[in-house]
């Protein structure tokens, strides 16, 4: 039991900042980015990743908070 508690407390900080981004294309064929974060994280983690991907700023296209993840679609300026 003690090992499980130790393992859980060591993994929570690792998952708190997890986010990914990948290029996708909108209906018009323009490249945009889809940023995904885990469901256990704040949507601000997605916004932080968006700023990292687009240091000059971005335009929000959509935001979705699903069951197992949060997704933000953006277009870099």
Backbone as JSON, one array per atom type, in Angstrom:
{
  "sequence": "XXXXXXXXXXXXXXXXXXXXXXXXXXXXXXXXXXXXXXXXXXXXXXXXXXXXXXXXXXXXXXXXXXXXXXXXXXXXX",
  "N": [[0.82, -1.19, 0.0], [1.91, 1.25, 0.8], [3.88, 1.56, -1.16], [2.28, 1.86, -3.45], [1.04, 4.32, -2.94], [3.27, 5.98, -2.92], [4.15, 5.65, -5.56], [1.95, 6.7, -6.98], [1.95, 9.4, -6.1], [4.31, 10.22, -7.22], [3.86, 10.09, -9.94], [1.8, 11.86, -10.56], [2.71, 14.65, -10.74], [4.14, 14.4, -13.12], [2.21, 13.91, -15.07], [0.77, 16.22, -15.02], [1.68, 18.33, -16.64], [1.44, 17.45, -19.22], [1.17, 17.64, -22.68], [0.4, 17.66, -26.15], [1.08, 18.49, -29.56], [0.02, 18.75, -32.93], [0.19, 19.12, -36.47], [-2.69, 19.78, -38.43], [-5.25, 19.91, -40.97], [-7.62, 22.33, -41.99], [-11.02, 22.64, -43.28], [-10.69, 24.18, -45.56], [-8.19, 23.49, -46.4], [-6.03, 24.69, -45.19], [-3.17, 24.76, -43.06], [-3.36, 24.07, -39.63], [-2.97, 23.93, -36.04], [-3.44, 21.29, -33.72], [-3.79, 21.08, -30.39], [-3.43, 18.98, -27.68], [-4.41, 17.98, -24.41], [-4.27, 16.19, -21.32], [-7.15, 14.82, -19.59], [-7.06, 15.23, -16.88], [-5.77, 17.59, -16.49], [-5.54, 21.18, -16.37], [-7.17, 23.42, -18.65], [-5.53, 25.47, -19.19], [-3.0, 24.41, -19.52], [-3.05, 23.52, -22.13], [-3.25, 26.0, -23.4], [-0.8, 27.12, -22.67], [0.92, 25.43, -24.08], [0.11, 26.09, -26.66], [1.04, 28.72, -26.84], [3.74, 28.18, -26.74], [4.1, 26.82, -29.15], [3.34, 28.78, -30.93], [4.91, 31.45, -30.79], [4.54, 34.11, -31.58], [1.93, 34.56, -31.19], [-1.53, 33.46, -31.54], [-4.57, 32.45, -33.21], [-7.6, 31.47, -31.91], [-9.38, 28.65, -32.86], [-11.05, 26.49, -32.15], [-12.26, 24.92, -29.12], [-12.37, 22.13, -27.05], [-13.59, 20.12, -24.49], [-13.34, 17.01, -23.8], [-14.19, 13.63, -22.71], [-11.82, 12.17, -22.11], [-9.75, 13.87, -22.75], [-8.56, 17.22, -23.44], [-8.94, 19.5, -26.08], [-7.54, 21.9, -28.22], [-7.82, 23.86, -31.03], [-5.81, 25.76, -33.13], [-4.55, 28.64, -34.95], [-1.52, 29.79, -35.96], [-0.13, 33.1, -35.77]],
  "CA": [[0.0, 0.0, 0.0], [2.79, 2.41, 0.86], [4.51, 1.67, -2.47], [1.29, 2.4, -4.4], [0.87, 5.75, -2.66], [4.49, 6.64, -3.38], [4.13, 5.63, -7.02], [0.92, 7.63, -7.43], [2.37, 10.78, -5.88], [5.41, 10.56, -8.11], [3.38, 10.18, -11.31], [0.87, 12.98, -10.74], [3.37, 15.83, -11.31], [4.56, 14.14, -14.5], [1.07, 14.0, -15.98], [0.14, 17.53, -14.91], [2.07, 19.23, -17.7], [1.48, 16.73, -20.49], [0.42, 18.16, -23.81], [0.99, 17.38, -27.45], [0.52, 19.27, -30.66], [0.3, 18.19, -34.26], [-0.45, 19.88, -37.55], [-3.84, 19.21, -39.14], [-5.73, 20.83, -42.01], [-9.04, 22.66, -41.89], [-11.83, 22.33, -44.47], [-10.14, 24.92, -46.69], [-6.86, 22.99, -46.73], [-4.98, 25.44, -44.51], [-2.58, 24.06, -41.93], [-3.6, 24.59, -38.29], [-2.43, 23.04, -35.03], [-4.33, 20.74, -32.72], [-3.08, 20.9, -29.13], [-4.21, 18.09, -26.81], [-3.98, 17.86, -23.02], [-4.98, 15.15, -20.6], [-8.38, 15.24, -18.93], [-6.76, 15.61, -15.5], [-5.04, 18.86, -16.46], [-6.29, 22.4, -16.64], [-7.12, 23.84, -20.05], [-4.41, 26.41, -19.3], [-1.85, 23.66, -20.02], [-3.18, 23.58, -23.59], [-2.92, 27.37, -23.82], [0.65, 27.28, -22.53], [1.53, 24.72, -25.21], [-0.2, 26.88, -27.85], [1.99, 29.83, -26.87], [5.06, 27.62, -27.06], [4.08, 26.5, -30.57], [3.12, 30.02, -31.7], [5.43, 32.52, -29.94], [4.05, 35.42, -32.01], [0.5, 34.6, -30.93], [-2.36, 32.54, -32.3], [-6.01, 32.68, -33.27], [-8.34, 30.3, -31.44], [-10.38, 28.14, -33.8], [-12.04, 25.78, -31.34], [-11.85, 24.35, -27.85], [-13.27, 21.02, -26.7], [-13.23, 19.37, -23.29], [-13.96, 15.71, -23.9], [-14.12, 12.73, -21.55], [-10.46, 11.75, -21.77], [-8.74, 14.87, -23.11], [-8.98, 18.57, -23.85], [-8.37, 19.79, -27.39], [-7.62, 23.28, -28.68], [-7.34, 24.04, -32.4], [-5.33, 27.14, -33.25], [-3.81, 29.04, -36.14], [-0.44, 30.7, -35.57], [-0.08, 34.38, -36.49]],
  "C": [[0.87, 1.26, 0.0], [3.47, 2.64, -0.48], [3.55, 2.29, -3.49], [1.09, 3.89, -4.19], [2.09, 6.53, -3.14], [4.53, 6.73, -4.9], [3.13, 6.64, -7.55], [1.36, 9.07, -7.24], [3.53, 11.18, -6.77], [4.96, 10.71, -9.56], [2.48, 11.37, -11.56], [1.57, 14.22, -11.28], [3.81, 15.62, -12.76], [3.41, 14.31, -15.47], [0.45, 15.39, -15.99], [0.48, 18.44, -16.08], [2.07, 18.59, -19.07], [0.59, 17.4, -21.54], [1.15, 17.77, -25.08], [0.38, 18.33, -28.47], [0.9, 18.59, -31.96], [-0.42, 19.03, -35.3], [-1.61, 19.09, -38.14], [-4.27, 20.24, -40.18], [-7.22, 21.07, -41.83], [-9.75, 22.34, -43.21], [-11.31, 23.01, -45.73], [-8.74, 24.48, -47.1], [-5.72, 23.74, -46.08], [-4.48, 24.67, -43.29], [-2.88, 24.8, -40.63], [-2.97, 23.6, -37.31], [-3.52, 22.55, -34.1], [-3.47, 20.43, -31.49], [-3.98, 20.07, -28.23], [-3.57, 18.01, -25.43], [-4.81, 16.77, -22.36], [-6.19, 15.7, -19.86], [-8.13, 15.7, -17.5], [-6.03, 16.93, -15.39], [-5.99, 20.02, -16.72], [-6.17, 22.75, -18.12], [-5.98, 24.84, -20.26], [-3.13, 25.71, -19.77], [-1.87, 23.66, -21.55], [-2.8, 24.97, -24.1], [-1.43, 27.64, -23.71], [1.38, 26.61, -23.7], [1.29, 25.5, -26.5], [0.76, 28.07, -27.96], [3.4, 29.37, -27.19], [5.16, 27.34, -28.56], [3.99, 27.75, -31.43], [3.6, 31.21, -30.87], [4.97, 33.93, -30.33], [2.55, 35.57, -31.79], [-0.26, 33.64, -31.82], [-3.81, 32.99, -32.28], [-6.69, 31.38, -32.88], [-9.38, 29.9, -32.48], [-11.46, 27.4, -33.05], [-11.41, 25.24, -30.08], [-12.86, 23.28, -27.48], [-12.74, 20.32, -25.46], [-14.0, 18.05, -23.32], [-13.77, 14.88, -22.64], [-12.69, 12.43, -21.14], [-9.37, 12.73, -22.2], [-9.4, 16.2, -23.43], [-8.25, 18.86, -25.15], [-8.6, 21.26, -27.74], [-7.06, 23.31, -30.1], [-7.02, 25.5, -32.6], [-4.68, 27.36, -34.6], [-2.78, 30.07, -35.7], [-0.51, 31.98, -36.4], [1.23, 34.51, -37.2]]
}
